[in-house]
């Protein structure tokens, strides 16, 4: 079974699961930690900025079902003036 989530549902689930106190984890200012929502599975992802604008992400996640997220992509085209 595949679980299909809208971008809004996906964001809500992840916001609810981010109630972890980052101070307890001992994160540096250049690190982020995200817990997988319990409704979807178990695990976490951790992002580390190894160089300005270059991030390393480590995933340790296991989902109960396949998850498909529908993201809205907005493309803004601008005219180039010569």
NUSE-210862 format. One record per residue: residue number from 1; chain; x, y, z of N, C-alpha, C, O in turn. Coordinates in steps of 0.1 Angstrom, whole numbers, plus 5000, padded with zeros to 4 digits. Layout:
BEGIN
<pt resi="NUM" chain="A" n_east="X" n_north="Y" n_up="Z" ca_east="X" ca_north="Y" ca_up="Z" c_east="X" c_north="Y" c_up="Z" o_east="X" o_north="Y" o_up="Z"/>
...
***
This chain:
BEGIN
<pt resi="1" chain="A" n_east="5008" n_north="4988" n_up="5000" ca_east="5000" ca_north="5000" ca_up="5000" c_east="5009" c_north="5012" c_up="5000" o_east="5019" o_north="5013" o_up="5008"/>
<pt resi="2" chain="A" n_east="5006" n_north="5022" n_up="4992" ca_east="5013" ca_north="5034" ca_up="4991" c_east="5005" c_north="5045" c_up="4998" o_east="4993" o_north="5047" o_up="4995"/>
<pt resi="3" chain="A" n_east="5011" n_north="5053" n_up="5007" ca_east="5005" ca_north="5064" ca_up="5013" c_east="5008" c_north="5077" c_up="5005" o_east="5020" o_north="5080" o_up="5003"/>
<pt resi="4" chain="A" n_east="4998" n_north="5084" n_up="5001" ca_east="5000" ca_north="5096" ca_up="4993" c_east="4997" c_north="5108" c_up="5002" o_east="4986" o_north="5109" o_up="5008"/>
<pt resi="5" chain="A" n_east="5006" n_north="5117" n_up="5004" ca_east="5005" ca_north="5129" ca_up="5012" c_east="5006" c_north="5142" c_up="5004" o_east="5014" o_north="5142" o_up="4994"/>
<pt resi="6" chain="A" n_east="4998" n_north="5152" n_up="5007" ca_east="5000" ca_north="5165" ca_up="5001" c_east="5012" c_north="5171" c_up="5008" o_east="5016" o_north="5167" o_up="5019"/>
<pt resi="7" chain="A" n_east="5017" n_north="5182" n_up="5002" ca_east="5028" ca_north="5189" ca_up="5008" c_east="5024" c_north="5194" c_up="5022" o_east="5032" o_north="5194" o_up="5032"/>
<pt resi="8" chain="A" n_east="5012" n_north="5199" n_up="5023" ca_east="5007" ca_north="5204" ca_up="5036" c_east="5006" c_north="5193" c_up="5047" o_east="5011" o_north="5195" o_up="5058"/>
<pt resi="9" chain="A" n_east="5001" n_north="5182" n_up="5043" ca_east="5001" ca_north="5170" ca_up="5053" c_east="5014" c_north="5166" c_up="5057" o_east="5017" o_north="5163" o_up="5069"/>
<pt resi="10" chain="A" n_east="5023" n_north="5165" n_up="5047" ca_east="5037" ca_north="5161" ca_up="5050" c_east="5044" c_north="5171" c_up="5060" o_east="5050" o_north="5166" o_up="5070"/>
<pt resi="11" chain="A" n_east="5042" n_north="5184" n_up="5057" ca_east="5048" ca_north="5194" ca_up="5066" c_east="5042" c_north="5193" c_up="5080" o_east="5049" o_north="5194" o_up="5090"/>
<pt resi="12" chain="A" n_east="5029" n_north="5191" n_up="5081" ca_east="5022" ca_north="5190" ca_up="5094" c_east="5028" c_north="5178" c_up="5102" o_east="5031" o_north="5180" o_up="5114"/>
<pt resi="13" chain="A" n_east="5029" n_north="5167" n_up="5096" ca_east="5034" ca_north="5155" ca_up="5103" c_east="5048" c_north="5157" c_up="5108" o_east="5052" o_north="5154" o_up="5119"/>
<pt resi="14" chain="A" n_east="5057" n_north="5163" n_up="5100" ca_east="5071" ca_north="5166" ca_up="5104" c_east="5072" c_north="5176" c_up="5115" o_east="5080" o_north="5175" o_up="5123"/>
<pt resi="15" chain="A" n_east="5063" n_north="5187" n_up="5114" ca_east="5063" ca_north="5197" ca_up="5125" c_east="5059" c_north="5191" c_up="5138" o_east="5066" o_north="5194" o_up="5148"/>
<pt resi="16" chain="A" n_east="5049" n_north="5182" n_up="5138" ca_east="5045" ca_north="5176" ca_up="5150" c_east="5056" c_north="5167" c_up="5156" o_east="5057" o_north="5166" o_up="5168"/>
<pt resi="17" chain="A" n_east="5064" n_north="5160" n_up="5148" ca_east="5074" ca_north="5151" ca_up="5153" c_east="5087" c_north="5158" c_up="5157" o_east="5096" o_north="5152" o_up="5162"/>
<pt resi="18" chain="A" n_east="5088" n_north="5171" n_up="5155" ca_east="5101" ca_north="5178" ca_up="5158" c_east="5100" c_north="5185" c_up="5171" o_east="5106" o_north="5195" o_up="5174"/>
<pt resi="19" chain="A" n_east="5093" n_north="5179" n_up="5181" ca_east="5093" ca_north="5184" ca_up="5194" c_east="5105" c_north="5180" c_up="5203" o_east="5104" o_north="5181" o_up="5215"/>
<pt resi="20" chain="A" n_east="5115" n_north="5175" n_up="5196" ca_east="5127" ca_north="5171" ca_up="5204" c_east="5135" c_north="5184" c_up="5208" o_east="5136" o_north="5193" o_up="5200"/>
<pt resi="21" chain="A" n_east="5140" n_north="5184" n_up="5220" ca_east="5148" ca_north="5195" ca_up="5224" c_east="5162" c_north="5193" c_up="5218" o_east="5169" o_north="5184" o_up="5222"/>
<pt resi="22" chain="A" n_east="5166" n_north="5202" n_up="5209" ca_east="5178" ca_north="5201" ca_up="5202" c_east="5190" c_north="5203" c_up="5212" o_east="5201" o_north="5198" o_up="5209"/>
<pt resi="23" chain="A" n_east="5188" n_north="5210" n_up="5223" ca_east="5199" ca_north="5211" ca_up="5233" c_east="5203" c_north="5197" c_up="5239" o_east="5215" o_north="5195" o_up="5241"/>
<pt resi="24" chain="A" n_east="5193" n_north="5188" n_up="5240" ca_east="5196" ca_north="5175" ca_up="5246" c_east="5204" c_north="5167" c_up="5236" o_east="5212" o_north="5158" o_up="5240"/>
<pt resi="25" chain="A" n_east="5203" n_north="5170" n_up="5223" ca_east="5211" ca_north="5162" ca_up="5213" c_east="5225" c_north="5167" c_up="5212" o_east="5233" o_north="5160" o_up="5206"/>
<pt resi="26" chain="A" n_east="5228" n_north="5179" n_up="5217" ca_east="5241" ca_north="5184" ca_up="5216" c_east="5245" c_north="5188" c_up="5202" o_east="5256" o_north="5186" o_up="5197"/>
<pt resi="27" chain="A" n_east="5235" n_north="5194" n_up="5195" ca_east="5238" ca_north="5198" ca_up="5181" c_east="5246" c_north="5211" c_up="5180" o_east="5244" o_north="5220" o_up="5189"/>
<pt resi="28" chain="A" n_east="5254" n_north="5212" n_up="5170" ca_east="5261" ca_north="5224" ca_up="5167" c_east="5252" c_north="5233" c_up="5159" o_east="5242" o_north="5229" o_up="5153"/>
<pt resi="29" chain="A" n_east="5256" n_north="5246" n_up="5158" ca_east="5248" ca_north="5255" ca_up="5150" c_east="5247" c_north="5251" c_up="5135" o_east="5237" o_north="5256" o_up="5128"/>
<pt resi="30" chain="A" n_east="5256" n_north="5244" n_up="5130" ca_east="5256" ca_north="5239" ca_up="5116" c_east="5250" c_north="5226" c_up="5114" o_east="5252" o_north="5219" o_up="5104"/>
<pt resi="31" chain="A" n_east="5242" n_north="5221" n_up="5124" ca_east="5236" ca_north="5208" ca_up="5123" c_east="5221" c_north="5209" c_up="5125" o_east="5216" o_north="5218" o_up="5132"/>
<pt resi="32" chain="A" n_east="5213" n_north="5200" n_up="5118" ca_east="5199" ca_north="5199" ca_up="5120" c_east="5196" c_north="5184" c_up="5122" o_east="5202" o_north="5175" o_up="5116"/>
<pt resi="33" chain="A" n_east="5185" n_north="5181" n_up="5130" ca_east="5181" ca_north="5168" ca_up="5133" c_east="5166" c_north="5167" c_up="5131" o_east="5159" o_north="5176" o_up="5136"/>
<pt resi="34" chain="A" n_east="5161" n_north="5157" n_up="5123" ca_east="5147" ca_north="5155" ca_up="5121" c_east="5143" c_north="5141" c_up="5124" o_east="5149" o_north="5131" o_up="5118"/>
<pt resi="35" chain="A" n_east="5133" n_north="5140" n_up="5133" ca_east="5128" ca_north="5126" ca_up="5136" c_east="5117" c_north="5123" c_up="5126" o_east="5109" o_north="5131" o_up="5123"/>
<pt resi="36" chain="A" n_east="5117" n_north="5110" n_up="5122" ca_east="5106" ca_north="5105" ca_up="5113" c_east="5093" c_north="5105" c_up="5121" o_east="5093" o_north="5100" o_up="5132"/>
<pt resi="37" chain="A" n_east="5082" n_north="5110" n_up="5115" ca_east="5070" ca_north="5110" ca_up="5122" c_east="5066" c_north="5095" c_up="5125" o_east="5067" o_north="5086" o_up="5117"/>
<pt resi="38" chain="A" n_east="5061" n_north="5093" n_up="5137" ca_east="5058" ca_north="5079" ca_up="5142" c_east="5046" c_north="5073" c_up="5134" o_east="5045" o_north="5061" o_up="5133"/>
<pt resi="39" chain="A" n_east="5038" n_north="5082" n_up="5128" ca_east="5027" ca_north="5077" ca_up="5120" c_east="5032" c_north="5071" c_up="5107" o_east="5025" o_north="5062" o_up="5101"/>
<pt resi="40" chain="A" n_east="5044" n_north="5075" n_up="5102" ca_east="5049" ca_north="5070" ca_up="5090" c_east="5060" c_north="5059" c_up="5091" o_east="5061" o_north="5050" o_up="5083"/>
<pt resi="41" chain="A" n_east="5067" n_north="5059" n_up="5103" ca_east="5077" ca_north="5049" ca_up="5104" c_east="5086" c_north="5053" c_up="5116" o_east="5081" o_north="5059" o_up="5126"/>
<pt resi="42" chain="A" n_east="5099" n_north="5049" n_up="5116" ca_east="5108" ca_north="5052" ca_up="5127" c_east="5121" c_north="5056" c_up="5121" o_east="5125" o_north="5052" o_up="5110"/>
<pt resi="43" chain="A" n_east="5129" n_north="5064" n_up="5129" ca_east="5142" ca_north="5068" ca_up="5124" c_east="5144" c_north="5083" c_up="5125" o_east="5136" o_north="5090" o_up="5131"/>
<pt resi="44" chain="A" n_east="5154" n_north="5087" n_up="5118" ca_east="5158" ca_north="5101" ca_up="5118" c_east="5166" c_north="5105" c_up="5106" o_east="5171" o_north="5096" o_up="5099"/>
<pt resi="45" chain="A" n_east="5168" n_north="5117" n_up="5104" ca_east="5178" ca_north="5122" ca_up="5094" c_east="5185" c_north="5134" c_up="5101" o_east="5180" o_north="5141" o_up="5109"/>
<pt resi="46" chain="A" n_east="5198" n_north="5135" n_up="5098" ca_east="5207" ca_north="5145" ca_up="5104" c_east="5214" c_north="5152" c_up="5093" o_east="5220" o_north="5146" o_up="5084"/>
<pt resi="47" chain="A" n_east="5213" n_north="5165" n_up="5093" ca_east="5220" ca_north="5173" ca_up="5083" c_east="5232" c_north="5181" c_up="5089" o_east="5230" o_north="5187" o_up="5100"/>
<pt resi="48" chain="A" n_east="5243" n_north="5181" n_up="5082" ca_east="5255" ca_north="5187" ca_up="5087" c_east="5260" c_north="5196" c_up="5076" o_east="5263" o_north="5191" o_up="5064"/>
<pt resi="49" chain="A" n_east="5262" n_north="5209" n_up="5078" ca_east="5268" ca_north="5218" ca_up="5068" c_east="5283" c_north="5216" c_up="5069" o_east="5289" o_north="5221" o_up="5078"/>
<pt resi="50" chain="A" n_east="5289" n_north="5209" n_up="5059" ca_east="5303" ca_north="5207" ca_up="5059" c_east="5311" c_north="5218" c_up="5053" o_east="5323" o_north="5219" o_up="5056"/>
<pt resi="51" chain="A" n_east="5305" n_north="5226" n_up="5046" ca_east="5311" ca_north="5238" ca_up="5039" c_east="5299" c_north="5247" c_up="5036" o_east="5288" o_north="5243" o_up="5034"/>
<pt resi="52" chain="A" n_east="5301" n_north="5260" n_up="5036" ca_east="5290" ca_north="5269" ca_up="5033" c_east="5283" c_north="5265" c_up="5020" o_east="5288" o_north="5263" o_up="5010"/>
<pt resi="53" chain="A" n_east="5270" n_north="5263" n_up="5022" ca_east="5261" ca_north="5259" ca_up="5011" c_east="5262" c_north="5245" c_up="5007" o_east="5257" o_north="5241" o_up="4997"/>
<pt resi="54" chain="A" n_east="5270" n_north="5236" n_up="5014" ca_east="5272" ca_north="5222" ca_up="5011" c_east="5268" c_north="5214" c_up="5023" o_east="5275" o_north="5215" o_up="5034"/>
<pt resi="55" chain="A" n_east="5257" n_north="5206" n_up="5022" ca_east="5252" ca_north="5199" ca_up="5033" c_east="5253" c_north="5184" c_up="5031" o_east="5252" o_north="5179" o_up="5020"/>
<pt resi="56" chain="A" n_east="5257" n_north="5177" n_up="5042" ca_east="5257" ca_north="5162" ca_up="5042" c_east="5245" c_north="5157" c_up="5050" o_east="5243" o_north="5162" o_up="5061"/>
<pt resi="57" chain="A" n_east="5237" n_north="5149" n_up="5044" ca_east="5225" ca_north="5143" ca_up="5051" c_east="5227" c_north="5128" c_up="5053" o_east="5230" o_north="5121" o_up="5044"/>
<pt resi="58" chain="A" n_east="5225" n_north="5124" n_up="5066" ca_east="5226" ca_north="5110" ca_up="5069" c_east="5211" c_north="5106" c_up="5073" o_east="5205" o_north="5112" o_up="5082"/>
<pt resi="59" chain="A" n_east="5206" n_north="5095" n_up="5066" ca_east="5193" ca_north="5090" ca_up="5069" c_east="5194" c_north="5077" c_up="5076" o_east="5202" o_north="5068" o_up="5071"/>
<pt resi="60" chain="A" n_east="5186" n_north="5075" n_up="5086" ca_east="5184" ca_north="5062" ca_up="5092" c_east="5169" c_north="5060" c_up="5095" o_east="5165" o_north="5063" o_up="5106"/>
<pt resi="61" chain="A" n_east="5162" n_north="5057" n_up="5084" ca_east="5147" ca_north="5057" ca_up="5085" c_east="5142" c_north="5044" c_up="5080" o_east="5148" o_north="5037" o_up="5071"/>
<pt resi="62" chain="A" n_east="5131" n_north="5040" n_up="5085" ca_east="5123" ca_north="5028" ca_up="5080" c_east="5109" c_north="5031" c_up="5080" o_east="5103" o_north="5034" o_up="5091"/>
<pt resi="63" chain="A" n_east="5103" n_north="5031" n_up="5069" ca_east="5088" ca_north="5035" ca_up="5068" c_east="5080" c_north="5022" c_up="5068" o_east="5084" o_north="5012" o_up="5063"/>
<pt resi="64" chain="A" n_east="5068" n_north="5023" n_up="5074" ca_east="5059" ca_north="5012" ca_up="5074" c_east="5053" c_north="5009" c_up="5061" o_east="5050" o_north="4997" o_up="5058"/>
<pt resi="65" chain="A" n_east="5051" n_north="5019" n_up="5052" ca_east="5045" ca_north="5017" ca_up="5039" c_east="5053" c_north="5027" c_up="5029" o_east="5061" o_north="5035" o_up="5034"/>
<pt resi="66" chain="A" n_east="5051" n_north="5025" n_up="5016" ca_east="5057" ca_north="5034" ca_up="5007" c_east="5050" c_north="5047" c_up="5009" o_east="5038" o_north="5048" o_up="5011"/>
<pt resi="67" chain="A" n_east="5058" n_north="5058" n_up="5008" ca_east="5052" ca_north="5072" ca_up="5009" c_east="5055" c_north="5080" c_up="4997" o_east="5066" o_north="5080" o_up="4992"/>
<pt resi="68" chain="A" n_east="5044" n_north="5086" n_up="4991" ca_east="5045" ca_north="5095" ca_up="4980" c_east="5040" c_north="5108" c_up="4984" o_east="5029" o_north="5110" o_up="4989"/>
<pt resi="69" chain="A" n_east="5049" n_north="5118" n_up="4982" ca_east="5045" ca_north="5132" ca_up="4986" c_east="5044" c_north="5141" c_up="4974" o_east="5052" o_north="5141" o_up="4965"/>
<pt resi="70" chain="A" n_east="5032" n_north="5147" n_up="4973" ca_east="5030" ca_north="5156" ca_up="4962" c_east="5034" c_north="5170" c_up="4966" o_east="5027" o_north="5177" o_up="4974"/>
<pt resi="71" chain="A" n_east="5044" n_north="5175" n_up="4960" ca_east="5049" ca_north="5189" ca_up="4962" c_east="5045" c_north="5198" c_up="4951" o_east="5045" o_north="5194" o_up="4939"/>
<pt resi="72" chain="A" n_east="5041" n_north="5210" n_up="4954" ca_east="5037" ca_north="5220" ca_up="4944" c_east="5050" c_north="5227" c_up="4940" o_east="5057" o_north="5233" o_up="4948"/>
<pt resi="73" chain="A" n_east="5052" n_north="5227" n_up="4927" ca_east="5064" ca_north="5233" ca_up="4922" c_east="5060" c_north="5246" c_up="4914" o_east="5052" o_north="5245" o_up="4905"/>
<pt resi="74" chain="A" n_east="5064" n_north="5257" n_up="4919" ca_east="5061" ca_north="5270" ca_up="4912" c_east="5073" c_north="5275" c_up="4905" o_east="5084" o_north="5277" o_up="4911"/>
<pt resi="75" chain="A" n_east="5072" n_north="5277" n_up="4892" ca_east="5083" ca_north="5282" ca_up="4884" c_east="5080" c_north="5296" c_up="4880" o_east="5069" o_north="5299" o_up="4874"/>
<pt resi="76" chain="A" n_east="5089" n_north="5305" n_up="4883" ca_east="5087" ca_north="5319" ca_up="4880" c_east="5096" c_north="5322" c_up="4869" o_east="5109" o_north="5321" o_up="4870"/>
<pt resi="77" chain="A" n_east="5091" n_north="5326" n_up="4858" ca_east="5099" ca_north="5330" ca_up="4846" c_east="5101" c_north="5345" c_up="4846" o_east="5091" o_north="5352" o_up="4847"/>
<pt resi="78" chain="A" n_east="5113" n_north="5350" n_up="4844" ca_east="5115" ca_north="5364" ca_up="4843" c_east="5121" c_north="5367" c_up="4830" o_east="5128" o_north="5360" o_up="4824"/>
<pt resi="79" chain="A" n_east="5118" n_north="5379" n_up="4825" ca_east="5123" ca_north="5384" ca_up="4812" c_east="5137" c_north="5389" c_up="4814" o_east="5139" o_north="5397" o_up="4824"/>
<pt resi="80" chain="A" n_east="5145" n_north="5386" n_up="4805" ca_east="5159" ca_north="5392" ca_up="4806" c_east="5158" c_north="5404" c_up="4797" o_east="5154" o_north="5404" o_up="4786"/>
<pt resi="81" chain="A" n_east="5163" n_north="5415" n_up="4803" ca_east="5164" ca_north="5428" ca_up="4795" c_east="5178" c_north="5430" c_up="4790" o_east="5187" o_north="5430" o_up="4798"/>
<pt resi="82" chain="A" n_east="5179" n_north="5432" n_up="4778" ca_east="5193" ca_north="5434" ca_up="4772" c_east="5195" c_north="5448" c_up="4768" o_east="5205" o_north="5452" o_up="4763"/>
***
